[in-house]
Structure formats: C-alpha cells, structure tokens
C-alpha cells in the first residue's frame, strides 16, 4: 500500500464558503498569469503560464522572469511577493494588481491593463467586473484552499515519482485557466493529439463539482469496459472519462491522506492498463 504523505487538515469550512473563496483566489491570480504571458518565453503547451507549488511559503510561483526572480502568490491571504517586495490585494481590484505587477516587471503603465482579462472564459464573479477583493471574511476558507494545494502537490508528486515503463512525467503544475494542479504521465512521445497519456490532478472545484476533487484521466479515452473498479472513488464516463475522488469522500475516510494516495495509485495503474 502507498505510504500516506503528510496531510494538512481539510473539511473545516462550509462547502459554499469554500466555493466563494476559491473564486476570489482564482480571479486574483489572473493578472499574474497575464504577466507570465507577457514576459515569459511562450511554450507550445502554454506551460509558461503555469505555476509551481512552494510548500515552505504556501504559494504558487511563476517561472523566473527575465532579469529577476519568480513572482509568488500566497494562497492563504492572496499576497504577491517579488524580489523582497510584497503586495496585499485586500481592498484592491484586479486592475491594481496588474498595475503593481507591471511596475515590478518594468512594463510601464500602459501594459497594466493588458495583463487582464485572460484569453479564456472564467467563472462569473464581481472581482472580474472591478469589485475590490475582500479577504478578511474568508481567512479560514483561504487557509483550507491552501491546504488542498499542499496536499495535492505532495500526493501527486509521490504518485508519479518512480513510475516504470513511461516516457516522461511532468512536475505537478497549477494551470491558471482551471486553477487545478496536475501532473502529466506521458506513456509515449507526445507527437500528436492521440499520444497516450494519463493526467492526474486536483481541482479545487469547478462547474462539475462544487468541492475539491482528485481526478485521473486516461487519454485517448478508453472503452469504459476496460476500466476496473477502484478501491476508493469512481469512474465518470459521461461527457469525459476520469476517475473522481471528491472532498466529501476524502473527509469521510478514516485516513484522508491514505485514501487520496490509494486512489491516485489505483486510478493511474488502471488507466495505464486500459491504454496498453
């Protein structure tokens, strides 16, 4: 059995409040993704806009910018840090975040507006329409959101480390579009849309589930009959194919960390066999 990773507490806040805190964080992050699109060399898979988890800071960080270090986004309070400077977005707007980022990256005043909005659809929220960001009522929820990212990074890293017979494994990255953190297991060279892979990650919640959930998705989608039952979680095959383990199921488990680790291992193994 997979050894459980150190697990930070979750399940201490109401689900609807966690949804709202997640939306605030998701929108607050978008100017930083815009800064990465503006200043970092583009990657074919758009990974130049992705972020990595810094456990010691509880932050999501960009890659290093030309002539300077990365910019970090601390999830528990949404603060930004860069080269010794910090920006607290409480009581500020997305536009003010963009202006601070533009100043830090020496982009000029005119570039600030260009960092938002993102070139993809985002869930509706007043912050996207110019409302100020209010973090004070959501401190417990943002801390729990931070714990989800910490738990996910630890579990995903352990689940994909040391896999044999695969072509390549990406580090766990957070993608600003869906605000999920995921690692891609390439079973063969990625030469086209039908190249075989397994994507394992955690979504903090979305239009499909109003709660965080781990997912494992084989690609191309195999015949559902080839997907064996899992010890925890279940396969979803309507609309998309993925193994899903929800926050409710994790919270109800005797050992949440062990349940998440068991799910990831079983779902990745099953996906690989179905694609073989």
ROPA-394617 format. One record per residue: residue number from 1; x, y, z of N, C-alpha, C, O in turn. Coordinates in steps of 0.05 Angstrom, whole numbers, plus 5000, padded with zeros to 4 digits. Atoms other than C-alpha are relative to their C-alpha. Layout:
# ROPA-394617
(r NUM,(X,Y,Z),(X,Y,Z),(X,Y,Z),(X,Y,Z))
...
This chain:
# ROPA-394617
(r 1,(5017,4976,5000),(5000,5000,5000),(5018,5025,5000),(5038,5026,5013))
(r 2,(4985,4975,5001),(5024,5070,4984),(5002,5013,5028),(4982,5015,5042))
(r 3,(4997,4987,4974),(5053,5105,5045),(4987,5027,4999),(4993,5043,4981))
(r 4,(5013,4974,5001),(5009,5165,5062),(5020,5023,5005),(5038,5021,5021))
(r 5,(4983,4976,4997),(5041,5234,5056),(4989,5016,5024),(4967,5011,5033))
(r 6,(5009,4982,4979),(5038,5287,5110),(4975,5015,4989),(4976,5026,4967))
(r 7,(5026,4990,5010),(4966,5313,5105),(4992,5023,5017),(4989,5021,5042))
(r 8,(5010,4976,4986),(4943,5383,5124),(4970,4998,5003),(4956,4987,4986))
(r 9,(5029,5003,4995),(4873,5389,5154),(4982,5013,4979),(4988,5035,4970))
(r 10,(5021,4990,5018),(4813,5399,5108),(4973,4993,5012),(4971,4978,5031))
(r 11,(5027,5006,4991),(4738,5396,5116),(4991,5016,5024),(4972,5008,5038))
(r 12,(5007,4984,4976),(4735,5451,5169),(4983,5024,4993),(4975,5039,5011))
(r 13,(5016,4977,5008),(4695,5502,5129),(4976,4990,4983),(4977,4968,4972))
(r 14,(5024,5007,5015),(4627,5502,5096),(5007,4999,4970),(5022,5016,4960))
(r 15,(4993,5004,5028),(4628,5479,5023),(4994,5025,4984),(5010,5033,4967))
(r 16,(5008,4976,5016),(4591,5541,4996),(5020,5023,5005),(5025,5038,4987))
(r 17,(4981,4979,4994),(4640,5587,5031),(5028,4994,4987),(5041,5013,4978))
(r 18,(4975,5007,5014),(4700,5549,5003),(4997,5006,4970),(5017,5015,4958))
(r 19,(5004,4993,5028),(4670,5558,4934),(5005,5029,4995),(5019,5037,4976))
(r 20,(4997,4971,5003),(4667,5633,4943),(5030,5008,5003),(5040,5024,4987))
(r 21,(4972,4994,4996),(4738,5637,4970),(5017,4991,4976),(5036,5005,4967))
(r 22,(4985,5010,5023),(4763,5594,4912),(4996,5019,4976),(5016,5024,4961))
(r 23,(5004,4982,5023),(4731,5641,4861),(5015,5026,5003),(5026,5037,4984))
(r 24,(4984,4976,4995),(4763,5702,4894),(5029,4995,4993),(5042,5011,4979))
(r 25,(4972,5007,5005),(4831,5668,4892),(5005,4996,4970),(5026,5005,4960))
(r 26,(4997,5006,5029),(4821,5644,4820),(5002,5026,4984),(5019,5029,4966))
(r 27,(5000,4974,5014),(4806,5715,4796),(5024,5017,5008),(5036,5031,4991))
(r 28,(4977,4984,4991),(4861,5747,4838),(5026,4990,4987),(5044,5006,4983))
(r 29,(4976,5012,5013),(4911,5700,4805),(5003,5009,4971),(5026,5008,4960))
(r 30,(4999,4996,5028),(4894,5720,4734),(5020,5022,4990),(5033,5018,4970))
(r 31,(4980,4981,5009),(4937,5784,4729),(5028,4988,5000),(5045,4995,4983))
(r 32,(4974,5013,5000),(4997,5741,4748),(5004,4982,4976),(5025,4981,4964))
(r 33,(4999,5016,5025),(4981,5692,4692),(5004,5018,4976),(5018,5011,4957))
(r 34,(4996,4981,5021),(4976,5753,4647),(5029,5010,4998),(5040,5014,4977))
(r 35,(4972,4991,5000),(5045,5776,4669),(5018,4978,4988),(5037,4985,4974))
(r 36,(4984,5022,5011),(5073,5707,4652),(4997,4999,4970),(5016,4995,4955))
(r 37,(5005,5000,5029),(5040,5710,4583),(5015,5023,4987),(5024,5021,4964))
(r 38,(4988,4976,5012),(5070,5779,4572),(5030,4998,4999),(5043,5007,4980))
(r 39,(4971,4998,4998),(5142,5768,4595),(5015,4974,4997),(5039,4975,4992))
(r 40,(4985,5025,5001),(5160,5694,4595),(4999,4989,4971),(4978,4991,4958))
(r 41,(5000,5012,5027),(5180,5658,4531),(4978,4980,4997),(4974,4962,5015))
(r 42,(5023,5018,5003),(5119,5621,4504),(5008,4971,4996),(5028,4965,4983))
(r 43,(4995,5029,5003),(5117,5545,4509),(4977,4989,4984),(4954,4998,4986))
(r 44,(5021,5011,5017),(5078,5502,4459),(4976,4990,5016),(4953,4992,5007))
(r 45,(5022,5010,4984),(5036,5472,4516),(4989,5021,5019),(4974,5015,5037))
(r 46,(5009,4978,4983),(5025,5540,4549),(5010,4998,5029),(5001,5011,5047))
(r 47,(4991,5004,4973),(5065,5516,4609),(5015,5024,5011),(5021,5025,5035))
(r 48,(4987,4976,4990),(5100,5584,4613),(4981,5016,5018),(4990,5033,5034))
(r 49,(5019,4986,4982),(5036,5609,4647),(4993,4983,5025),(4979,4993,5043))
(r 50,(5006,5017,4977),(5034,5551,4697),(5016,5008,5024),(5036,5023,5021))
(r 51,(4987,4993,4975),(5056,5556,4769),(5008,4975,5015),(4995,4954,5012))
(r 52,(4991,5022,4983),(5093,5511,4817),(4995,5006,5029),(4995,5029,5037))
(r 53,(5006,4997,4971),(5077,5499,4890),(5025,5002,5016),(5043,4986,5014))
(r 54,(4978,4996,4981),(5126,5526,4942),(4989,4994,5027),(4976,5011,5040))
(r 55,(5012,5009,4975),(5109,5487,5004),(5008,5017,5024),(4992,5022,5042))
(r 56,(4991,4985,4977),(5152,5528,5051),(4986,5027,5002),(4985,5039,5024))
(r 57,(5014,4974,5000),(5114,5591,5031),(4970,4997,4998),(4955,5016,5003))
(r 58,(5028,5003,5006),(5046,5561,5016),(4991,5017,4977),(4970,5029,4977))
(r 59,(5004,4982,5023),(5050,5596,4949),(5003,4986,4974),(5017,4966,4971))
(r 60,(4997,5008,5028),(5042,5585,4875),(5019,5020,4987),(5015,5044,4989))
(r 61,(4980,4982,5011),(5101,5614,4836),(5003,4996,4970),(5002,4974,4960))
(r 62,(4994,5000,5029),(5115,5632,4764),(5029,4989,4996),(5043,4983,5015))
(r 63,(4972,5003,5006),(5180,5616,4729),(5014,5026,5004),(5002,5047,5008))
(r 64,(4984,4975,4997),(5237,5666,4736),(4995,5019,4976),(4996,5010,4953))
(r 65,(5004,4980,5021),(5225,5730,4697),(5027,5010,4990),(5047,5008,5005))
(r 66,(4974,4990,5011),(5280,5759,4652),(5011,5022,5019),(4997,5042,5024))
(r 67,(4987,4980,4984),(5328,5798,4696),(4991,5000,5029),(4998,5018,5044))
(r 68,(5010,5000,4973),(5293,5778,4761),(4988,4973,5008),(4986,4955,4991))
(r 69,(5011,5026,4991),(5263,5722,4803),(4971,4997,4993),(4958,5014,4981))
(r 70,(5028,5006,5003),(5195,5690,4801),(4983,5018,5017),(4993,5031,5036))
(r 71,(5020,4987,4983),(5132,5722,4829),(4983,4978,5013),(4974,4960,4999))
(r 72,(5015,5021,4985),(5096,5682,4883),(4973,5011,5008),(4970,5035,5014))
(r 73,(5027,4994,4992),(5022,5682,4900),(4993,4982,5024),(4988,4958,5021))
(r 74,(5005,5015,4976),(5009,5661,4972),(4970,4996,5003),(4954,5015,5006))
(r 75,(5028,5006,5002),(4942,5625,4973),(4985,5008,5025),(4962,5017,5023))
(r 76,(5016,4996,4976),(4923,5634,5046),(4991,5029,5005),(4972,5034,5019))
(r 77,(5009,4972,4998),(4919,5710,5040),(5001,5015,4974),(4995,5039,4973))
(r 78,(4999,4989,5027),(4928,5722,4965),(5021,5021,4996),(5021,5036,4976))
(r 79,(4979,4981,5003),(4990,5764,4976),(5020,4991,4978),(5025,4968,4974))
(r 80,(4979,5004,5020),(5041,5772,4920),(5027,5008,5011),(5029,5028,5025))
(r 81,(4973,4992,4992),(5116,5774,4932),(5018,4997,4976),(5016,4979,4959))
(r 82,(4980,5000,5022),(5173,5790,4885),(5025,5015,5008),(5024,5040,5013))
(r 83,(4974,4988,4996),(5246,5803,4899),(5000,5019,5025),(5010,5041,5024))
(r 84,(5001,4984,4976),(5233,5828,4970),(4977,5019,5003),(4973,5029,5025))
(r 85,(5024,4983,4999),(5171,5868,4953),(4975,4983,5003),(4974,4961,4993))
(r 86,(5025,5015,4996),(5101,5848,4973),(4976,5018,4993),(4978,5042,4995))
(r 87,(5024,4985,5007),(5031,5868,4951),(4976,4984,5012),(4972,4961,5006))
(r 88,(5024,5012,4988),(4968,5854,4992),(4976,5010,4984),(4971,5034,4984))
(r 89,(5022,4991,5017),(4907,5856,4946),(4974,5006,5015),(4954,5014,5003))
(r 90,(5024,4994,4985),(4857,5864,5003),(4991,5029,4996),(5007,5048,5000))
(r 91,(5010,4973,5005),(4813,5924,4986),(5009,5012,4974),(5004,5035,4968))
(r 92,(4991,4992,5026),(4844,5928,4917),(4985,4985,4978),(4970,4967,4983))
(r 93,(5013,5012,5023),(4820,5910,4847),(5020,4984,4984),(5044,4986,4988))
(r 94,(4983,5014,5019),(4846,5864,4793),(5018,5020,4985),(5042,5015,4981))
(r 95,(4984,4980,5014),(4869,5927,4757),(5023,5010,5016),(5045,5015,5005))
(r 96,(4978,4991,4982),(4911,5949,4817),(5021,4978,5003),(5045,4984,5005))
(r 97,(4980,5022,5000),(4943,5880,4819),(5017,5002,4975),(5041,5000,4976))
(r 98,(4986,4998,5026),(4960,5887,4745),(5020,5023,5000),(5042,5021,4990))
(r 99,(4983,4977,4999),(4989,5956,4757),(5025,4995,5016),(5047,5003,5009))
(r 100,(4977,5006,4983),(5034,5931,4813),(5019,4980,4985),(5043,4984,4985))
(r 101,(4983,5019,5015),(5058,5872,4770),(5014,5014,4977),(5038,5008,4972))
(r 102,(4988,4986,5022),(5071,5918,4711),(5023,5017,5010),(5044,5019,4997))
(r 103,(4978,4984,4989),(5113,5963,4756),(5023,4983,5008),(5046,4990,5002))
(r 104,(4979,5018,4992),(5152,5904,4784),(5016,4990,4976),(5040,4986,4978))
(r 105,(4987,5011,5024),(5167,5878,4714),(5008,5022,4980),(5017,5015,4958))
(r 106,(4992,4978,5017),(5180,5947,4686),(4987,5000,4973),(4999,5003,4952))
(r 107,(5015,5001,5025),(5125,5941,4635),(4988,5027,4992),(4980,5031,4969))
(r 108,(5012,4974,5006),(5100,6013,4640),(4971,5000,5007),(4958,4979,5008))
(r 109,(5028,4997,4992),(5032,6040,4658),(4981,4988,4980),(4961,4976,4987))
(r 110,(5018,5009,5020),(5001,6022,4592),(4997,4970,4999),(4977,4959,4989))
(r 111,(5001,5030,5001),(5017,5948,4600),(4982,4988,5021),(4974,4965,5019))
(r 112,(5015,5012,4978),(4978,5940,4664),(4973,4989,4991),(4966,4967,4999))
(r 113,(5026,5009,5009),(4910,5935,4630),(5003,4975,4982),(4984,4959,4980))
(r 114,(4996,5022,5018),(4939,5885,4581),(5004,4973,5014),(5003,4952,5001))
(r 115,(4996,5025,4986),(4951,5834,4636),(4973,4986,5007),(4973,4963,5015))
(r 116,(5027,5011,4995),(4875,5824,4644),(4982,5011,4978),(4988,5032,4967))
(r 117,(5009,5026,4990),(4827,5796,4624),(5015,4977,4987),(5029,4981,4967))
(r 118,(4987,5022,5013),(4852,5726,4608),(4988,4992,4973),(4965,4999,4968))
(r 119,(5010,5007,5026),(4845,5697,4538),(4983,4974,5001),(4984,4958,4982))
(r 120,(5017,5023,4998),(4796,5644,4562),(4977,5007,5019),(4978,5027,5033))
(r 121,(5024,4995,4983),(4728,5641,4597),(5007,4995,5029),(5021,4975,5036))
(r 122,(4998,5003,4971),(4727,5650,4672),(4972,4999,5012),(4954,5011,5002))
(r 123,(5026,4999,4986),(4671,5636,4721),(4993,5028,5008),(5010,5044,5016))
(r 124,(5009,4973,4993),(4630,5698,4735),(5005,5006,5029),(5002,4989,5047))
(r 125,(4996,4991,4973),(4648,5737,4797),(5004,5030,5000),(5015,5041,4981))
(r 126,(4998,4971,4999),(4644,5811,4819),(5029,5010,4996),(5033,5032,4986))
(r 127,(4972,4991,5003),(4721,5815,4822),(5007,5004,4970),(5022,5022,4964))
(r 128,(4995,4997,5029),(4722,5805,4746),(4988,5025,4989),(4996,5035,4968))
(r 129,(5013,4976,5010),(4677,5866,4739),(5009,5025,5015),(4997,5046,5013))
(r 130,(4988,4977,4988),(4721,5912,4780),(4995,5003,5030),(5004,5022,5042))
(r 131,(5005,4999,4971),(4698,5897,4851),(5027,4996,5015),(5045,4983,5005))
(r 132,(4976,5003,4984),(4751,5902,4906),(5001,4972,5012),(4980,4959,5015))
(r 133,(4996,5026,4988),(4780,5838,4935),(4999,5002,5030),(5014,5017,5042))
(r 134,(5004,4999,4971),(4757,5826,5006),(5009,4973,5011),(4994,4953,5008))
(r 135,(4990,5026,4990),(4798,5772,5041),(4993,4996,5030),(4993,4973,5039))
(r 136,(5004,5003,4971),(4781,5786,5115),(4979,4980,5007),(4984,4964,5026))
(r 137,(5021,5020,4992),(4716,5745,5117),(5007,4972,4992),(4992,4953,4999))
(r 138,(4995,5026,5012),(4749,5687,5081),(5027,4987,5009),(5038,4970,4995))
(r 139,(4973,5010,4991),(4813,5673,5121),(5001,4970,5004),(5019,4957,4996))
(r 140,(5000,5029,4995),(4793,5604,5144),(4997,4984,4974),(5009,4963,4971))
(r 141,(5005,5014,5026),(4769,5585,5074),(5025,5001,4983),(5032,4981,4970))
(r 142,(4976,4999,5016),(4832,5610,5040),(5022,4983,5012),(5038,4971,4997))
(r 143,(4980,5018,4988),(4875,5572,5090),(4994,4971,4992),(5012,4956,4986))
(r 144,(5007,5027,5009),(4836,5509,5073),(5007,4996,4971),(5016,4974,4963))
(r 145,(4993,5002,5028),(4845,5523,4999),(5030,4995,4997),(5039,4979,4981))
(r 146,(4971,5004,5000),(4920,5529,5012),(5007,4972,5008),(5025,4959,4996))
(r 147,(4995,5027,4991),(4918,5463,5049),(4994,4979,4978),(5008,4959,4975))
(r 148,(5007,5018,5022),(4885,5429,4989),(5023,5000,4980),(5030,4979,4970))
(r 149,(4978,4999,5019),(4941,5453,4943),(5025,4986,5012),(5038,4971,4998))
(r 150,(4977,5013,4987),(4994,5430,4993),(4996,4970,4999),(5015,4955,4992))
(r 151,(5006,5029,5000),(4961,5361,5000),(5002,4989,4972),(5013,4967,4968))
(r 152,(5000,5010,5028),(4952,5354,4925),(5028,4998,4989),(5035,4979,4977))
(r 153,(4972,5001,5010),(5024,5372,4909),(5015,4977,5011),(5029,4963,4997))
(r 154,(4986,5022,4987),(5050,5322,4959),(4991,4973,4989),(5007,4956,4983))
(r 155,(5011,5025,5009),(5003,5266,4937),(5007,4995,4971),(5014,4973,4964))
(r 156,(4994,5003,5028),(5013,5278,4863),(5029,4994,4995),(5036,4976,4979))
(r 157,(4971,5004,5004),(5088,5282,4868),(5008,4971,5008),(5023,4958,4994))
(r 158,(4995,5028,4992),(5090,5216,4906),(4989,4980,4980),(5002,4960,4975))
(r 159,(5014,5019,5017),(5041,5182,4859),(5015,4996,4973),(5014,4974,4962))
(r 160,(4988,5002,5027),(5081,5197,4795),(5030,4996,5001),(5043,4992,4981))
(r 161,(4971,5004,4997),(5152,5190,4823),(5007,4970,4998),(4995,4954,5011))
(r 162,(4990,5027,5002),(5188,5127,4802),(4983,4981,4983),(4987,4957,4984))
(r 163,(5016,5017,5018),(5136,5102,4752),(5018,4987,4979),(5034,5001,4967))
(r 164,(4983,5014,5019),(5168,5050,4708),(4984,4996,4973),(4960,4994,4973))
(r 165,(5012,5006,5026),(5155,5039,4634),(4984,5023,4988),(4967,5019,4971))
(r 166,(5013,4977,5011),(5132,5110,4619),(5021,5017,4985),(5045,5014,4989))
(r 167,(4981,4984,5016),(5162,5160,4570),(5010,5024,5016),(5034,5030,5016))
(r 168,(4993,4975,4987),(5161,5223,4613),(4978,5006,5021),(4955,5001,5017))
(r 169,(5019,4991,4979),(5129,5251,4676),(5005,5030,5005),(5028,5037,5011))
(r 170,(4997,4971,4994),(5117,5326,4685),(4999,5005,5030),(4987,4989,5044))
(r 171,(5005,4992,4972),(5123,5360,4752),(4971,5009,5003),(4957,5016,4984))
(r 172,(5027,4990,4995),(5057,5378,4785),(5000,5030,4996),(5016,5045,5009))
(r 173,(5002,4972,5006),(5037,5446,4758),(4971,5010,5005),(4952,4995,5000))
(r 174,(5027,4988,4998),(4979,5493,4773),(4995,5016,4974),(5012,5032,4966))
(r 175,(5007,4987,5025),(4944,5517,4710),(4979,5022,5006),(4958,5016,5016))
(r 176,(5017,4977,4992),(4912,5587,4717),(4972,4999,4987),(4954,5012,4998))
(r 177,(5026,5000,5013),(4855,5572,4669),(4979,4987,5018),(4959,4999,5024))
(r 178,(5019,5014,4983),(4820,5520,4712),(5008,5000,5030),(4993,4990,5047))
(r 179,(4991,4999,4972),(4861,5532,4776),(5005,4973,5012),(5005,4969,5036))
(r 180,(4994,5027,4990),(4877,5458,4780),(5030,4996,5001),(5045,5011,4989))
(r 181,(4971,5007,4999),(4944,5427,4797),(5002,4971,4991),(4987,4953,5001))
(r 182,(5000,5026,5013),(4963,5366,4756),(5028,4993,4990),(5045,5010,4985))
(r 183,(4975,5012,5011),(5020,5321,4732),(4992,4983,4976),(4972,4968,4978))
(r 184,(5006,5016,5023),(5020,5290,4663),(5020,4977,4997),(5044,4982,4997))
(r 185,(4984,5024,5004),(5046,5219,4654),(4998,4993,4970),(4977,4983,4961))
(r 186,(5000,5006,5029),(5065,5211,4580),(5009,4971,4997),(5031,4964,5005))
(r 187,(4993,5028,5003),(5064,5138,4562),(5016,4995,4974),(5028,4974,4971))
(r 188,(4984,5001,5024),(5097,5152,4495),(5006,5029,4992),(4995,5048,5004))
(r 189,(4994,4973,5009),(5127,5213,4459),(4975,5015,4991),(4958,5003,4977))
(r 190,(5024,4985,5006),(5075,5268,4453),(5003,5012,4972),(5011,5035,4969))
(r 191,(4997,4992,5028),(5074,5273,4377),(4974,5009,4987),(4975,5020,4965))
(r 192,(5025,4992,5011),(5001,5287,4366),(4978,4999,5020),(4982,4991,5043))
(r 193,(5023,4998,4982),(4932,5294,4396),(4993,4972,5012),(4981,4970,5033))
(r 194,(5007,5027,4991),(4925,5218,4403),(5022,4986,5015),(5020,4962,5020))
(r 195,(4978,5012,4985),(4990,5206,4440),(4990,4992,5028),(4975,5007,5040))
(r 196,(5011,5011,4976),(4976,5163,4501),(5012,5014,5025),(5036,5018,5027))
(r 197,(4991,4987,4975),(4979,5196,4570),(4979,4996,5021),(4957,4988,5016))
(r 198,(5018,5000,4977),(4949,5198,4639),(5004,5026,5015),(5026,5032,5023))
(r 199,(4998,4975,4986),(4933,5264,4671),(4988,4997,5028),(4965,4990,5031))
(r 200,(5009,5003,4973),(4928,5263,4747),(5002,5027,5014),(5022,5041,5012))
(r 201,(4999,4974,4988),(4909,5324,4787),(4979,5004,5021),(4964,4986,5028))
(r 202,(5021,4991,4981),(4866,5361,4837),(4988,5026,4990),(5003,5045,4984))
(r 203,(5015,4976,5005),(4813,5412,4820),(4990,5011,5027),(4980,4995,5043))
(r 204,(5012,4990,4975),(4794,5459,4877),(4970,5004,4999),(4957,5013,5018))
(r 205,(5028,4997,5004),(4724,5457,4849),(4995,5014,4973),(5011,5030,4964))
(r 206,(5006,4988,5026),(4690,5477,4783),(4970,4996,4995),(4955,4991,5013))
(r 207,(5028,5003,5007),(4625,5474,4745),(4989,4972,5002),(4965,4967,5004))
(r 208,(5009,5028,4998),(4624,5398,4750),(4996,4992,5029),(4977,4977,5035))
(r 209,(5001,5007,4971),(4636,5393,4826),(5004,5025,5016),(5023,5040,5012))
(r 210,(4998,4976,4983),(4624,5447,4878),(5018,4995,5024),(5012,5005,5046))
(r 211,(4982,5007,4979),(4681,5419,4920),(5026,4991,4988),(5027,4984,4964))
(r 212,(4975,5011,5011),(4754,5399,4912),(4997,4971,4993),(4981,4956,5006))
(r 213,(5000,5029,5007),(4766,5332,4878),(5025,4993,4986),(5036,5008,4970))
(r 214,(4978,5011,5016),(4823,5290,4854),(4989,4987,4975),(4966,4976,4975))
(r 215,(5008,5013,5025),(4819,5264,4783),(5024,4987,4987),(5046,4995,4990))
(r 216,(4980,5013,5017),(4857,5216,4738),(4986,4994,4974),(4966,4980,4973))
(r 217,(5013,5003,5026),(4841,5217,4664),(5019,4988,4979),(5040,5000,4973))
(r 218,(4984,5012,5022),(4869,5170,4611),(4994,5012,4973),(4971,5019,4968))
(r 219,(5005,4989,5027),(4878,5195,4541),(5016,4984,4979),(5039,4978,4984))
(r 220,(5028,4996,5008),(4854,5177,4489),(4981,4984,5019),(4988,4964,5030))
(r 221,(5019,5014,4982),(4791,5157,4528),(4997,4971,4991),(4990,4966,4968))
(r 222,(5004,5029,5006),(4789,5081,4531),(4971,4992,5001),(4954,5007,5011))
(r 223,(5027,5012,4996),(4728,5037,4527),(4995,4998,5030),(5011,4986,5045))
(r 224,(5006,5002,4971),(4694,5044,4595),(5001,4972,5011),(5007,4968,5035))
(r 225,(4999,5028,4991),(4691,4968,4599),(5028,4992,5008),(5031,4972,5023))
(r 226,(4972,5006,4993),(4767,4968,4605),(5009,5012,5026),(5031,5007,5035))
(r 227,(4992,4986,4976),(4766,5010,4668),(4990,4984,5025),(4966,4983,5030))
(r 228,(5007,5016,4977),(4767,4966,4730),(4991,5018,5023),(4998,5041,5025))
(r 229,(5010,4986,4977),(4731,4987,4794),(5024,5008,5018),(5045,4995,5018))
(r 230,(4979,4989,4983),(4773,5028,4844),(4994,4994,5029),(4970,4992,5036))
(r 231,(5005,5004,4971),(4782,5016,4919),(4987,5024,5013),(4972,5021,5032))
(r 232,(5013,4976,4991),(4761,5088,4931),(4995,5018,4975),(5010,5015,4956))
(r 233,(5007,4985,5023),(4729,5138,4884),(4985,4984,4979),(4980,4960,4984))
(r 234,(5015,5014,5021),(4694,5120,4819),(5006,5013,4973),(5015,5035,4972))
(r 235,(4996,4990,5027),(4699,5127,4744),(4975,5016,4991),(4952,5008,4996))
(r 236,(5022,4985,5013),(4658,5180,4708),(5005,4999,4970),(5027,5004,4961))
(r 237,(4997,5003,5029),(4646,5169,4634),(4980,5015,4984),(4978,5012,4960))
(r 238,(5020,4983,5014),(4590,5218,4617),(5013,5027,4994),(5018,5043,5013))
(r 239,(4988,4974,5007),(4619,5277,4579),(5030,4999,4999),(5042,5011,4980))
(r 240,(4971,5004,5000),(4690,5260,4597),(5006,4974,5016),(4988,4964,5030))
(r 241,(4993,5025,4986),(4727,5199,4624),(5022,5007,5021),(5044,5016,5014))
(r 242,(4981,4995,4979),(4762,5206,4691),(4991,4986,5025),(4967,4982,5031))
(r 243,(5006,5009,4973),(4767,5174,4759),(4998,5024,5018),(5014,5043,5016))
(r 244,(5005,4977,4983),(4740,5221,4812),(4999,4991,5029),(4987,4971,5036))
(r 245,(5002,5003,4971),(4750,5225,4887),(4995,5027,5012),(5012,5045,5011))
(r 246,(5009,4974,4991),(4712,5282,4919),(5010,5006,5028),(5018,4988,5043))
(r 247,(4992,4991,4973),(4728,5323,4981),(4983,4986,5022),(4993,4979,5043))
(r 248,(5017,5013,4980),(4668,5292,5017),(5010,4972,5005),(5012,4963,5028))
(r 249,(4990,5027,4997),(4695,5222,5004),(5026,5000,5016),(5031,4982,5032))
(r 250,(4974,4999,4986),(4764,5242,5027),(4996,5007,5030),(5009,4995,5047))
(r 251,(5005,4992,4972),(4738,5276,5090),(4988,4977,5016),(4993,4975,5040))
(r 252,(5014,5022,4985),(4696,5215,5108),(5018,4975,5003),(5011,4957,5018))
(r 253,(4982,5023,4997),(4755,5167,5101),(5014,5000,5027),(5017,5021,5040))
(r 254,(4986,5002,4974),(4789,5141,5164),(5027,5014,4999),(5035,5026,5019))
(r 255,(4975,4986,5004),(4855,5168,5137),(4999,5014,4973),(5001,5001,4952))
(r 256,(5004,4985,5025),(4846,5224,5085),(5024,4997,4982),(5021,4993,4958))
(r 257,(4976,5001,5017),(4918,5223,5061),(5004,4973,4988),(5011,4970,4964))
(r 258,(4997,5027,5011),(4919,5148,5053),(4979,4995,4979),(4985,4981,4959))
(r 259,(5021,5004,5020),(4853,5149,5015),(5007,5014,4974),(5004,5002,4952))
(r 260,(4992,4985,5025),(4879,5202,4966),(5023,4985,4986),(5023,4982,4962))
(r 261,(4978,5014,5012),(4944,5163,4956),(4991,4974,4987),(5001,4967,4965))
(r 262,(5010,5026,5010),(4908,5097,4946),(4984,5005,4974),(4987,4990,4954))
(r 263,(5015,4993,5024),(4861,5130,4895),(5018,5006,4977),(5014,4995,4955))
(r 264,(4983,4992,5022),(4916,5161,4854),(5015,4976,4989),(5017,4972,4965))
(r 265,(4985,5023,5010),(4957,5097,4851),(4982,4981,4984),(4990,4972,4962))
(r 266,(5018,5019,5014),(4898,5053,4832),(4990,5011,4974),(4989,4997,4954))
(r 267,(5011,4988,5025),(4870,5102,4781),(5021,5002,4978),(5015,4998,4955))
(r 268,(4978,4998,5019),(4937,5113,4748),(5007,4972,4989),(5010,4969,4964))
(r 269,(4995,5027,5009),(4951,5038,4745),(4978,4990,4981),(4985,4978,4960))
(r 270,(5022,5009,5016),(4882,5024,4717),(5000,5014,4973),(4994,5002,4953))
(r 271,(4999,4985,5025),(4889,5079,4665),(5021,4989,4982),(5017,4986,4958))
(r 272,(4979,5011,5017),(4955,5052,4641),(4993,4973,4988),(4999,4968,4965))
(r 273,(5008,5026,5011),(4928,4982,4634),(4979,5003,4978),(4979,4988,4958))
(r 274,(5021,4996,5020),(4867,5007,4596),(5011,5011,4974),(5000,5006,4952))
(r 275,(4988,4989,5024),(4912,5044,4548),(5021,4982,4987),(5030,4988,4965))
(r 276,(4978,5018,5010),(4962,4987,4539),(4991,4986,4974),(5006,4970,4963))
